[in-house]
Amino acid sequence: MTEPTRMIADYVRRLRWSLQAIPSEDRTGIVREIESHLTDSLAAGPDRLDASLSALGSPHALAARFVQEYRLAGALAEDRPAPLIGAMLVRSGRSVAAFGAVLAAMLLYLFAFCFAAVAVTKPLLPAHVGLWSLPQGGAFGILTDPPAAPEVMGLWILPVALAGALGCYALATLVLRGTGRHLLGRAAI
């Protein structure tokens, strides 16, 4: 076995080992593709092989990118947002779009939680939950010391708060899924 052939074999062995988080069939396809690329580079000359190895980076770093893509694709297939948030958080270290999407989604999920809390609390503490119109502005939410002004919405705050909660939840999930699909599409290029 020549030295360049040994380099390819060693790279492929370390790559296969680093891809253990991916199912065997997918792992085999990735390894075959990289091995074929490196073999083609060697056929073009030793300098081309060195350039290809340099462009790919370490086998562990290359495998980490494949694992991140695999996890992101799997999270997009799930109905729950938690796996998608986790996959996007991992990506946020190297992607401004992923970081922004996670930040925006977390804020929207927080708003959804607050709207839901208003809807649940209104029947329990009607005097402390609502929308008040005041000369210096409005007050909305759950207040420990509600203003003396009359509450504007009454029980209509229940459907409004529920709609706000569902809307924020749906928008947050849409932001995460849209950004995840964008990142996967960009990675495939």
C-alpha positions in Angstrom: 0.0 0.0 0.0 1.5 3.3 -1.0 1.6 6.3 1.3 -1.2 8.3 -0.4 -3.4 5.2 -0.4 -2.6 4.7 3.3 -3.6 8.3 3.9 -7.0 7.8 2.2 -7.6 4.5 4.1 -6.7 6.2 7.4 -8.9 9.2 6.7 -11.9 7.0 5.7 -11.4 4.8 8.8 -11.4 7.8 11.2 -14.4 9.3 9.3 -16.4 6.0 9.6 -15.6 5.9 13.4 -16.7 9.5 13.8 -20.0 8.9 12.1 -21.3 6.4 14.6 -24.3 8.6 15.5 -25.7 8.1 11.9 -27.4 4.9 10.9 -25.2 2.3 9.2 -26.7 2.7 5.7 -26.3 6.5 5.7 -22.9 6.2 7.2 -21.8 3.8 4.5 -23.0 6.1 1.8 -21.2 9.1 3.2 -18.0 7.1 3.6 -18.1 5.7 0.1 -18.7 9.2 -1.4 -15.7 10.7 0.5 -13.5 7.7 -0.3 -14.5 8.1 -4.0 -13.7 11.8 -3.9 -10.3 11.2 -2.3 -9.5 8.4 -4.8 -10.4 10.6 -7.7 -8.2 13.4 -6.3 -5.3 11.0 -6.0 -5.8 10.0 -9.6 -5.4 13.7 -10.5 -2.1 13.8 -8.6 -0.7 13.8 -5.0 -1.0 17.6 -4.8 -4.7 17.4 -5.7 -5.2 14.8 -2.9 -3.5 17.1 -0.4 -5.7 19.9 -1.5 -8.8 17.7 -1.1 -7.8 16.5 2.4 -7.1 20.1 3.4 -10.5 21.3 2.0 -12.4 18.5 3.8 -10.7 19.2 7.1 -10.2 16.6 9.9 -12.4 13.5 9.7 -13.9 14.3 13.1 -14.9 17.9 12.0 -16.3 16.6 8.7 -18.3 13.9 10.6 -19.6 16.5 13.1 -21.1 18.5 10.2 -22.8 15.4 8.8 -24.1 14.5 12.2 -25.5 18.0 12.7 -27.2 17.9 9.3 -28.6 14.5 10.1 -30.0 15.6 13.5 -31.5 18.8 12.0 -33.2 16.8 9.2 -34.6 14.4 11.9 -35.8 17.2 14.1 -37.6 18.8 11.1 -39.5 15.5 10.7 -40.8 15.6 14.3 -43.9 17.3 15.4 -42.4 18.7 18.7 -40.4 21.9 18.7 -37.9 20.8 21.4 -35.7 18.5 19.2 -35.7 21.3 16.6 -34.6 23.9 19.1 -31.8 21.5 20.3 -30.6 20.9 16.7 -30.7 24.6 16.0 -28.8 25.5 19.2 -26.0 23.2 18.1 -25.9 25.0 14.7 -26.1 28.5 16.3 -22.4 28.4 17.1 -21.5 28.5 13.4 -24.7 30.1 11.9 -26.1 33.6 12.6 -29.4 32.5 11.0 -29.7 29.5 13.4 -28.8 31.8 16.4 -31.4 34.4 15.3 -34.1 31.8 14.7 -33.6 30.2 18.1 -33.6 33.6 19.8 -36.8 34.7 17.9 -38.5 31.4 18.6 -37.7 31.4 22.3 -39.1 35.0 22.6 -42.3 33.9 20.7 -42.7 30.8 22.8 -42.3 33.1 25.9 -45.1 35.3 24.6 -47.2 32.3 23.9 -46.7 31.1 27.5 -47.6 34.6 28.8 -50.8 34.8 26.7 -51.8 31.3 27.9 -51.1 32.3 31.5 -53.5 35.3 31.0 -56.2 33.0 29.6 -55.9 30.5 32.4 -55.6 33.1 35.2 -58.5 35.3 34.1 -61.3 33.0 35.4 -59.4 32.5 38.7 -58.4 36.1 39.4 -60.7 38.2 37.3 -59.9 41.5 39.0 -56.1 41.1 38.5 -56.1 40.0 34.8 -57.1 42.1 31.9 -56.5 45.2 29.7 -56.7 48.6 31.3 -56.7 51.9 29.5 -54.9 54.6 31.5 -54.0 58.2 30.7 -50.3 57.4 30.7 -50.8 54.3 28.5 -52.3 50.9 28.7 -51.7 47.9 31.0 -52.2 44.3 30.0 -51.6 41.1 31.7 -51.7 39.7 35.3 -51.2 42.5 37.8 -50.8 42.2 41.5 -52.1 45.7 42.0 -54.5 46.5 39.3 -55.3 50.1 38.5 -58.5 51.8 39.7 -59.6 52.2 36.0 -62.2 49.8 34.7 -60.9 46.7 32.9 -61.6 47.1 29.1 -62.0 43.6 27.7 -63.7 41.6 30.4 -64.0 37.9 29.5 -63.3 38.7 25.9 -59.7 38.6 26.9 -59.9 34.8 27.0 -60.3 34.2 23.3 -57.9 37.0 22.5 -55.2 35.6 24.8 -55.8 32.1 23.5 -55.5 33.3 19.9 -52.3 35.2 20.9 -50.8 32.1 22.5 -51.6 29.9 19.5 -50.4 32.5 17.0 -47.1 33.0 18.8 -46.6 29.3 19.1 -47.3 28.7 15.5 -45.1 31.6 14.4 -42.2 30.4 16.5 -42.5 26.9 15.1 -42.7 28.3 11.6 -39.5 30.4 12.1 -37.6 27.4 13.4 -38.8 25.1 10.6 -38.2 27.6 7.9 -34.7 28.4 9.1 -33.9 24.7 9.5 -35.1 24.0 6.0 -33.0 26.9 4.7 -29.9 25.7 6.5 -30.3 22.2 5.2 -30.9 23.5 1.6 -27.8 25.7 1.9 -25.7 22.8 3.2 -26.7 20.6 0.3 -25.3 23.1 -2.2 
